[in-house]
Amino acid sequence: MTTHLLRPIIVLIITAAVAPASMQALPQAGQPIPPGRRAANDATRRAEQQVEPPAAPVTQQATATEVVQHSNELLSLAQEVHADAERATQGVIAKDLKDKLKRIEKLSKRLRDELALQ
């Protein structure tokens, strides 16, 4: 190897060897935390420790009549959607079809929750 290539490598090795020792000798220079900010940080930490975990959601148990009403409404909507789908094959789409489908989703979710099905 030529000397002009070795010189940067030697400088790099010496710098790497000396750098850790010189870094330990330098004191950390930083700004002190103002007393007001320190008090605010402490108050925030205390408040975060005192926070109660969220309460479990309260689920209302549905009565048997409500379950039957919801299932009857779901059946009725399903029959209407079936009829609307048959009309759609003929080129006629009901304008409230989307609303009926959304209502079916909500009712099925409610029934699933009421019957505690997961």
Secondary structure, DSSP 8 states (H G I E B T S, - for coil): --HHHHHHHHHHHHHHHHHHHHHHHS--------HHHHHHHHHHHHHHHT-------------HHHHHHHHHHHHHHHHHHHHHHHHHTTT---TTHHHHHHHHHHHHHHHHHHTT--
